[in-house]
Amino acid sequence: MKIVKAGFSILERPERRGNLAVIEQAARTCYKSEDKIKPDGSSAVAIVNNLILNHHEAMLEHGDYMFQVQPFIYEELCRSLQCIRNMGFAAPMLEMSCNAGRPIVSGNIRAWRELFHHDTASGPCFIGFFDPIYTQDCEARDTIPNAAVKRIHYGDLTDIFDRETHIRATVKFVIDRGVSHEFVRHRLFSFAQESTRYCNYSQNKFGNEITFIEPFYLKRDSEAYLEWKKACYVAEKQYLRLLNEGLTPQEARAVLPNSTKTELIVTGTLREWHHFFNLRALGTTGAPHPQAKEVALPLLYLFQVGWPDIFPSDEGRDEA
């Protein structure tokens, strides 16, 4: 049995090839196969190809593309999205803004692919800008980039509204399963989570043991802490015993408690991160769970350093 503290890290989002590296890291977190990541990017290409082939596109949500367009393209895209709704389908989750006369459209790669697969007039305007790895199964994958569309990057955004709307941030949390259940309720985020269905913790790569997150509010060597530790020990023992009895990891996990460590990759726009901090760090709708606040509040401070124009530095300081 291993006990660790909760934590987090903000992941870099290199915009090369639509954040291909982030997509791979998110996908491999689910199965804890990060050791297979290759520096030359070949492993990322292989895993994205496999995701698309098997229609497992949730991980593509961690990558994104952003464009500045001419007004008539913006209007055509609006009509296309409404047409998709009229046909009874869910419209792709694209972020659109026309602030100060500058039309900008962004979205995660899954959303863009959904647009391309619908028979709309606007899809071909964008598809030519995409890395072929993402459009390999699209009918119009060879479309020439439209001159009325220009791919832009985070550094091209100067207005606060545009930055909050279109810039995405990715965070890796190391938390317990109970807190992760709260975080995944933020439905506008994209998630990738260590899977207890497929991870077999009796294997050597996991040290043949379960890792638990220490409740910071329990004083070590207190009676409550010792009781918590004992419960975790029993859960681990029973989990390993069930595996030895022939149960699969997804069956044996039934005995694991909320304190079981999980890794959760979260990607979303800065606007959605604002909402996250309001609920999980600042408690604007009620007191946050103490272990959620344990990671959310110091994460807010880092966002204040990284994006001071969007996250005021005085927020949360009295919560420390």
Residue pairs with C-beta under 8 A, 6 or more apart in sequence:
1 209
1 210
1 212
1 232
1 233
1 236
2 207
2 209
2 210
2 211
2 212
3 211
3 212
3 213
3 214
3 229
3 232
4 174
4 211
4 212
4 213
4 214
4 261
5 213
5 214
5 216
6 173
6 174
6 175
6 176
6 179
6 213
6 214
6 216
6 291
6 294
6 295
7 173
7 174
7 295
8 171
8 172
8 173
8 174
8 175
8 295
8 298
8 299
9 171
9 172
10 169
10 170
10 171
10 299
10 302
10 306
11 22
11 25
11 170
11 171
11 172
11 265
12 22
13 19
13 22
13 154
13 168
13 169
13 170
14 21
14 22
15 153
15 154
17 41
17 131
17 133
18 63
18 64
18 65
18 109
18 130
18 131
18 134
19 62
19 63
19 64
20 41
20 44
20 45
20 48
20 63
20 131
20 133
21 41
21 44
22 62
22 63
22 170
22 267
23 44
23 47
23 48
23 59
23 60
23 62
23 63
23 109
24 37
24 43
24 44
24 47
24 48
25 34
25 37
25 172
25 265
26 59
26 62
26 170
26 192
26 265
26 267
27 47
27 51
27 59
27 192
28 34
28 36
28 37
28 47
29 172
29 192
29 193
29 194
29 263
29 265
30 59
30 192
30 193
30 194
30 195
30 198
31 195
31 198
31 199
32 194
32 199
32 205
32 206
32 263
35 205
36 43
37 43
37 44
38 44
45 133
48 60
48 133
48 134
49 133
49 136
50 56
51 57
51 59
51 60
52 60
52 134
52 136
52 137
57 110
57 113
58 110
58 190
58 191
58 192
59 192
60 108
60 109
60 110
60 113
60 134
61 108
61 109
61 110
61 111
61 190
61 267
62 108
62 170
62 190
62 192
62 265
62 267
63 108
63 109
63 134
64 106
64 107
64 108
64 109
64 168
65 106
65 107
65 109
65 112
65 126
65 129
65 130
65 151
66 104
66 105
66 106
66 151
66 152
66 153
66 154
66 166
67 104
67 105
67 106
67 126
67 129
67 149
67 150
67 151
67 152
68 102
68 103
68 104
68 149
68 150
68 152
68 156
69 77
69 103
69 104
69 105
69 125
69 148
69 149
69 150
70 103
70 148
70 149
71 98
71 103
72 148
73 103
73 122
73 125
73 146
73 148
73 149
74 96
74 98
74 103
74 105
76 121
76 122
76 125
77 94
77 96
77 105
77 122
77 125
78 96
79 121
79 122
80 115
80 118
80 120
80 121
80 122
80 123
81 91
81 92
81 94
82 91
83 120
84 90
84 91
84 92
84 118
84 120
85 91
89 118
92 107
92 111
92 112
92 114
92 115
92 118
93 107
93 108
93 111
93 188
94 105
94 106
94 107
94 111
94 112
94 115
95 105
95 106
95 107
95 165
95 166
95 269
96 103
96 104
96 105
97 103
97 104
97 161
97 162
97 165
97 166
98 104
99 159
99 161
99 162
100 159
102 159
102 162
104 152
104 157
104 162
104 165
104 166
105 126
106 165
106 166
107 115
108 168
108 190
108 267
109 130
109 134
112 126
112 130
112 134
113 134
113 135
113 138
115 122
115 123
115 126
116 123
116 126
116 127
116 135
116 138
116 140
117 138
123 140
124 140
124 143
124 146
125 146
125 148
125 149
126 146
126 149
127 135
127 138
127 140
127 141
127 143
128 142
128 143
128 144
128 145
128 146
129 145
129 149
129 151
132 141
135 141
154 163
154 166
154 167
157 163
157 166
157 167
160 309
160 310
163 270
163 307
163 309
163 310
164 269
164 270
164 271
164 274
164 310
165 269
165 270
165 271
166 269
167 269
167 270
167 307
168 267
168 268
168 269
168 270
169 267
169 268
169 270
169 273
169 303
169 306
170 265
170 266
170 267
171 265
171 266
171 267
171 299
172 263
172 264
172 265
172 266
173 179
173 180
173 183
173 263
173 264
173 265
173 266
173 295
174 213
174 261
174 262
174 263
175 183
175 213
175 261
175 262
175 264
175 291
175 292
175 295
176 212
176 213
176 258
176 259
176 260
176 261
176 262
176 291
177 196
177 256
177 257
177 258
177 259
177 260
177 262
178 258
178 259
178 289
178 291
179 289
179 291
179 292
179 295
180 193
180 262
180 264
182 280
182 289
182 292
183 189
183 191
183 264
183 266
183 276
183 280
183 292
184 191
184 193
184 264
186 266
186 268
186 272
186 275
186 276
186 279
188 268
188 269
188 272
188 275
189 266
189 267
189 268
189 272
189 276
190 266
190 267
190 268
191 264
191 265
191 266
191 267
192 264
192 265
193 262
193 263
193 264
193 265
194 261
194 262
194 263
194 264
196 249
196 250
196 253
196 256
196 260
196 262
197 249
197 250
197 253
198 249
198 250
199 206
199 249
200 206
200 243
200 249
201 208
201 209
201 210
201 239
201 240
201 249
202 208
202 240
202 243
202 244
208 240
209 236
210 232
210 235
210 236
210 239
210 256
210 260
210 261
211 260
211 261
212 232
212 257
212 259
212 260
212 261
213 259
213 260
213 261
213 291
215 225
215 228
215 259
215 291
216 290
216 291
216 294
217 290
217 291
218 224
218 225
218 228
219 225
228 259
231 257
232 257
232 259
235 255
235 256
235 257
235 260
238 255
239 252
239 253
239 255
239 256
242 251
242 252
242 255
243 249
243 252
268 276
270 303
270 307
270 310
270 311
273 303
274 310
274 311
276 296
277 296
277 299
277 300
277 303
277 311
277 315
277 316
278 284
278 285
279 285
279 288
280 288
280 289
280 292
280 293
280 296
281 288
281 293
281 296
281 297
281 299
281 300
281 316
281 319
282 288
282 300
282 315
282 316
282 319
283 293
283 319
288 296
293 319
297 316
297 319
297 320
300 311
300 315
300 316
301 316
303 310
303 311
304 311
304 312
304 313
304 315
